[in-house]
Amino acid sequence: IETASRSWTFAACAAEIAAAPPASVIVATPSIDTVLAVHAALAARRPIALLHHRLPAEEARRQRALVERTPLPPDAAVVLFTSGSTGAARGVVLSRAALIAAAEASAQHLGWRDDDRWLLALSLAHAGGLSIVIRCLAARRPIALCDRDFDRGQVAALLERCTLASLVPTQLAALLDDPTWRPPARLRAVLLGGAAAPPALLERAARRGVPFLATYGMTESLGQLATAPPDRAGDASAPLVALPGVIFETGSRAAPAPIRVRAPMLATCYLDGAPIAPVFTTADLGYLDGGALHVAGRSDDVIITGGENVQPAAVEAVLTATPGVRAACVFGLRDERWGQLVAAALVVDPSFDPTSAAERWRAALPGHALPRRLALCAALPMLPTGKIDRRATAALPTSAVDYRG
């Protein structure tokens, strides 16, 4: 394991692991301590739950309490939280067998080389980050750890040592925003997932020579279920191919349908006890064409911004609690950098103060859920059924929200 300034061998890690105290809940900071805690728990076969270090305090308490009061299945290894279609973050229980299956399938698809080193710049509380640790532990390959929240300079420096990386589109865009940055020659694959990458971003990456591989996955499978072929790295037209052991069932090009998946790396259940069926129905719509998977969009209203899921109802609850706000509708706007931006239409009265409202929202919401664009209107567009017309609302002109104060 390496950071920008230090490195640890597996032998050195083993000594720290042997002395590590048991932990059932780990606040997953971007640090060597978190990596070692995960390694220690897996080595001792102790189940753990990973909580994002930037959760609002109330949500962190809720998740911790849920983990501590819920009995886990005997085969549980890791609990990861993700936002579901209801808007409440759900704990996903992954077994040791699922972790191993995920690592093996990735290895069969990408292969391993003697000089491989994987950049870890994603949160360990998310499938994308944890999966890197699992793969590298299984293959005894080194990790280059970005030991702070995403920092373009540090990531660029660490990439000089790496052959593999996993990024969300927002991170790739940040690297490309530096006109002097070029991917190092030794970098052979960048798994790009977490959100749909805008075509313009893929075109920029291809022109810069980034060996990206589009990837599709979810928390319930520890990430990677389908990835572009390694020999098509850097090709925006490369198909999504199912990893070994993964079977998709979905619709046609003319009629996309919910994507259903059967795979050995699927989670056991949710923390609330709801089972995960052997054939799991996702919240994504798609179709198969010549064996390749095409993801057409979401089957719900979840906004995906910078690889993070945002449930409109959760944001609306905060907005409508703001003095002067009479009604709110939250929606996503397409954005080249973030995939989507969180936007909101508000019906307000004269007491509404944009500056104090922005301060209130910044205190109540995680950064990725903050509305970045606002439309102020006399009334929200409505459907004949009495429900808000979200499509018409999303077409309203918006202006940027200033959070600098």
N, C-alpha and C positions, 0 to 999 in steps of 0.2 A: 504494500500500500504506500502510495506517495502523495505528498502535498507539494505545494510550490517550494517549500523550504526543508522538508524532512521526509524520511522514508522509513518504513518498518518492514522487516522480513516476516515470513510466516512463523519462524521460530520465536522472534521477539513478541509477536502477537500472542502466541500460545502461552507465554509466561503471564501476560496480562489477563488472558482469558481464564487461566486456572485460578486467579485470585478475584475474578469478577463476582460480585454479589448477585443473587437472583434478582430479576426485575420482570414484572409482568407488564408494565407500561413504560415505554421509552419515548421521551420527547425527542423527535428526530431532528437534531441540529445538523448542519453541514460540517461534521467534525469527525476526526479519527475516533473519538470516544463513542459516537453512535455506531460506527462501523464495527468497532470492537465489541460493543454490547450486543449487536446482532449476531456476530460471529460466536460470541460466548453462549448466547441462548441456543443457537442451532447446535453447537457442539455438545451442550449439556441436555439437549432435547427439552428445553423449557419453552413453552409457548409465550409469545410476546405480542403486544399491540404497539404499533408505531403511530404517534400523533404528530401532526405537523407543528413545527415550532412557532409558526406565526398565526395559529388559530386565535380568534378572539377568546378572551378568558372564559366567558360563559360557555362557549361551545367546547373548549378544551375540558372544562369541568364535566360537561355532559358526557363527552366521549369517555373520559377516564372512569366516571361512575358506572357507565354502561359496561365497560370491560370488567371492572372489579366486582360487579354483582352478578355477572352472567357466567354460568358454568360452560366450559368449552368442551367440544368433542374430544375423545381420547387421542385422535390423530392430529389435533390442531398444532400448527407450528407458528403461524403469523396471522395477526388481524390487521388489516388495512382498512381505512375509512374512505368512502367515496360518496359523492352526492348521487342520490337516486332520483327517480322521476317524481317522487313525492316532495322533494326538496330537502328532506332531512338526510344528513350524512348517515350512511349505513355501514356497519362493520362487516367486512367480508372475511370469512374464516378460510384460510388456505392451509392445506395439510402439507406435511413433509414430502409426501409422494408427489403432490402437485408442484412443489418447488423444484424437485429433481426432474420431473417431466418437462417443465418449462426450460430448465437449463439444458437438458439433453436435446430438445427440439431445436433450440436456438443454435447449439453447437453443430447439429447436423446440417442446418441451413447455411450458416456462415462459415463453419470450419474454424479451427484454431491453428495458429502459427506459433512457432517457438518464441518469436519476438513480440507477440501481441501484448498490448497494454490498453486498458479501457478507461476512457475519461468518464468520471462520475461527477456530473454537474446538475443532476436532477435530485429532487428531494427524496430522501430515504423513506419518507412516509407515503410515497406514491409508488405504484407498481414499476414505473420506468426506472426509478433510482434503485429500489430494492433488488430488482431483477439483475442489475449489473453486479451487485455484490454476490448474489446467488450463483450467477454464471461463472464469475471469476474464482469464487471459492471452490466450486465443483471442478474447475479446470486447472486450479493452482496457477492462475495468471494474475499479474499485478494490476492494481487499480491506481489511476491518477485522480486524486480527490480534490475538487474545488472546495476549499474549506471556508467558504463564505457564500452568502447568497450571490446569485449569478453576477460575475464580474468579468466583463469582456476581456480586459487585459490579462487577468489570471487564466481564464479559459484558453485564450490564444496561446499563452506561454505553455500551459500544460499540454495542449494539443501537439506541440512540437515533439513531445515524447511518446505520443499515442498512435496506435494503429486503428483503434476503434473508438467510437463515441456514440452517445445517444443524446439527442437534443429535441426540444420542441421548436416549432417554427419561429416563435418569438426570439429564442436564443440564436438561431441561425441568422435571422434578420439582423440582430445586433452585431454579429460578427461581420456580416456583409456590409454593414453601414460604415465600417472602417475601410476606406478605399485602398489602403496599403496591405490589408490582410489577404493572405493566400493560404490555402490548406497545405500543410506540409506533405512532401512526396510520400512519406511513409504511411499517411492516413489512408486506409483502404476502404472503410465503410463508416458512414454516419447514419445510424437509425434515426429516422425522422418521424415522430408520432406525437400523440397527445392531443392533436387537433388536425383538421384538414389543412394542408399547406396551400396557400393561394398559388395559382399557376405562375403569377408574376415573380413570386419568391423562388419557385423552383427554376424558373428561367434565369434569374440572377445567379443562383447557386451553380447552375450548369455552366454558365459563362465563366464563372470564377474557378471552375474545376473541382467543386466540392463533390465527393463520392457519396452522395446521399442515397439512402434506400428508404422509400416510403414504407411505413409500418402501420399495421392495424392491430389493436389489442384493447384490453380493458383490465380493470382491477380484478375482476372475477377470474382472470386467467394469468395473473401476474404479468400483464402486458402482452407481448408479442404473440399473435396468432397467425398473422400473414405478413409477409415482407417481400419486397421486390427481390428478384434474383441477384446474387452478388455480382454476377458478370454483367449486370445492367446498372451498376452504380453510377450515379450522376445523370441518369436518363429519366426525364420527367414522364415519359410515356411507358415506363416499365410497369408490368402488371403486378398486382398483389397476389402472391402465391401462398397457399396454405402451408404452414410448417408441417413437418412429418407428424402424422397422427391426428391432425386437425381436419375435420370435415365440416363444410358449410352447407346450409340449406337456406335458400332465399328466393327472391323473385326473379323476374326477367327485366331486360332493358326497358321494355314497354310498360311493365308494371312492377316497379321495385317493391319489395316486401321486407318485413322485419328479418334481420339476419339471425339465423339459428346456428348454433355451433355445438359440435360434439368434440371433446378434446380431453386428453389425460391430465392436462394442467388446470382444469376447471376447479374452482373452489368447492368446498364441502357444503357450506351453507352461509347464511347471513347471521350476524350476531344476535339478531332478534329471533332466531330460530327458524326462519323461513328457509326451506331447503333450496338448493340449486339443482335443477333437474339435469339428468345426464345429457339431454339436448337442451341447451340454454338459449332462451330467446332474449336477444339484446334489445336495446332501445334505438338501434340504428337501422336504417333502411338501406337495402342494397340489391344487387343482382349478380349472377354469375354469367360470364361470357367466355366460352372456351376454357373453362376451368379457373379463370382469374376472377377475383372478387373485386367488385366495384361498390364503394360506399356512397350512397346517394344523399345521405343526410340523416338527421335525427327524427325519431318518431314522436318526440315530445318537444317542449318549448325550452329545453335546457340551452343556455348560451355557453359556447366554448371559446374562451379567450385566453390566449397564451398557454394553452394546454390545461387550463383550469375550468371546471364545470361551475356554472352559476345558475341557480334556480331562480327565475324571475319572481316567484311568490315570496321567497325569502327577502329579496331586496325590496319588493313592494311593501312588505310589512314595516321595514325601517323607514321608508320614504313617507308612508302615510301616517307615521307617528311623529313626523316633523311639524312643528307649528306652522300654520299657514297652508299646509298641503291638504287638499280636499279629496283628491283621487290620484292614483298613479298606475301606470302601466309600464312594465319593464320589458325590453326586447333587445335583440342583438342586431347590430349593424355590421355588415361585411367590412373588413379592414385588412389591408395587405400585410401589415406588420403583425397584428395580433390574431388574425383569423376572424374574430368578431370583437366589436366593442360593446360594452354594456351601455345601453341608452335607456332613457326614460321619458315618458310624456307625463306632465303634471298638470292638474287643475289646481290653481292656487288662489288664495284671497289676498287682499292688500297687505296683510301682516307678514307675508312670506319674505324672508331675508335670505338671499342666495348665499351670502358669506357665512352666516351662522349655520345655515343648512349644510353647506359643504363640510364645515368643521364637525357637525354632528354625525354626518355619514362616515367621515373618515375615522371617527372614534368607534363607530358601531359595526363597520363592515371590513372584511379583509380587503387588501388593495385590489385584488383581481375582480372583486364584486362591486367596486365603486362605479356608479354611473359616470361615464366620460362625456356623454352628450345628453343635452336636455332639450325638450320641446315643451313650451308653456302654451296651454290652449284653454279655451273657454269650456270645452267639454270633450270627453274622449269619444272617438268614433265607436258606434255601437252596431251590433248585428240585430236583425229582427228578433232574435231569440232573447235579447236583453244582455247578451254577453259582449265584452269588449271586442271590437274588430282589430285584432293584433296586426294584421297585414296593413290595414289602412293607417293604424297608429304608427307603424314603422316607416311609413312614407312621409310623415310630417317632417318639416324642416327642423333641424336641431342646431344647437350651438354648444361649444365646448364648456366644460365645468372647470373652474379654477380652484385647485386644491393647494395652491402654494402658500396661502395664508396660514 
